[in-house]
Each structure stands twice: as structure tokens, then as C-alpha cells.
């Protein structure tokens, strides 16, 4: 007696799931430039924050989560961790082709982090 073969019947499994293929992501020069500017903003914010915190203390940090991480792990480790996570999330947005969000976050970081830190550190 022959063993029954394995067959997939449409009557048993229903209709098949359609295969969706969007193709490879398209390259965007705008997206690439915005990502580089975002990553530079993260680097400058981390450097300026580190200099400011070492000069004035953790109390000068406006973000309570980052300040708590600095108290727990030290300024360098907290900033490296936070900026790495921010950079990776920015890269994820770039890969999902959400360049407008990356551009908005870049402008936000320049306006609320880099410009204020520059103003504070120039007066040192």
C-alpha cells in the first residue's frame, strides 16, 4: 500500500496569500543628506552636552531621562547610549523612507539642543 503524498488543496487551506513585492528601496539624495545632517546633529549634541555637564554638573541637563541615566551610569556612558539609540532610530526612519520625519527631528535638535548649548558654551 502506497503512503499518501502530501498535497495542499485549496479546498482545505483556502486561498493563498498573495505575494507582495515592492522592489528595493529607491535612493534619495535628499534622504541621504538629511540622515547625515541628523547624525551630525546627534554627535554635536552629545559632545556639547558632555562638555556642558562636565563644566556645570548634571543639573544643567534639561532632559530628565538623560539626567537620570547620567547619575546612574556617568555622563559619557549615558550620552553614548542615548545618542546611539537616537542614531539607530534615525537610520531606521531613513530606511523606511520617512525622510520628512528625519528632517524635522534634525531641525528640532538644532533648535532646542545645539543652538542653546552653543550659546551656553560660548559664554564659558
N, C-alpha and C positions, 0 to 999 in steps of 0.2 A: 504494500500500500504506500503510495507516494505521500510525502508530507505536504500539507497545504503551503503554498507560497504566500508571501506577504504582499498584499495588494492594498492600495489605498483607493477606496471607492468614493466618488463624490457623494454618493447616497449616504455613506457612513460619516464622512467628515464635513460635509457642507461645501461651500465654495472656497476656493483657495484665496489666500491673501494676495492682493496684487503687489508686484514688485515695484517699488518706487526708487527711481534713481535720479538724483538731482544733478549728478555730474560733479566734477571737482569744483571747489570754490574758486571764484574769479579773483584775480589780483586787482587790488585797488591801490593806486599810488596815494590817494587821499587817506585811505585807511592805514597804510604803512607809515605815512608821515605823522598822522595823529597818534599812532601807537608809540612811535619813537619819542614824540613830544610828551606823551603820558608817562613813559618810563623815565625820561629825563626829569619830569616834574616830581616823580616819586623819589628819585635819587637826591635831587636838590632839597626836597622837603625833609628827607631823612638826615641829610648832612646838616642842614640849618637847625633842625630840631635837636640833634645831638649836641651841636655847639651851644645852642641856647640853654639846653638843660644842664650841660656841664658848667656853664657860666652862672646861671641863675637858679638852678635847682629844679626839681621835678614839678614844683608848684606852678611853674610858668607854662607847662603843657596844658592846652585847653581841652584836649580830648580825654575824658576821664578813663576810658578803657585803656588807652595808651599809657596814661599816667600810672594806672594800677599795674599794668604789665612792667613798667619801668621800676616800680617799687619792688615788685616780686622777682624780676629776672635781671634787672640792670638796664640802663638806658640803651646800651649797644645791642644787646640781645633782643630787647623788646622792639626796637626800631627795625632791626634787620628782619625779624619775623613779620612784623606788620607790613613793611614795605615789600617783602617777598610775596606775601599773600595778596596785597593790592596789585602788584605787578602781574602775578599769575591770573588774577581775575580780569585785569585789563586785557591780557593776551587772550583769555577765553572769550571775552566780548569781541575782540578783533577777529578771532577765528569763526565766530558766529556771524560775522559781518555786520555788527551793530556799531558802526563807526561813529554815528552821531552821539551815542552814549559815551564813548571813549573821548570824543572831542569835548563834550560837556563836562566830564569829570576832569579833563585836563585844565579847562578854563576855571573850574571850581577850585582845583588845587593851587593854581597860580594866584587866584584872587584871595583865597582865605588862608593859604599857608605860606607860599613863597614870598609874596609881597609883604605881608606883616612881619615875617621873620627877617626879611631883608632890612626893613625899617628898624627893627629892634637891634639887629646885629651891627648895623652901620653906626649906631649911637654908642656902641661899646667902647 
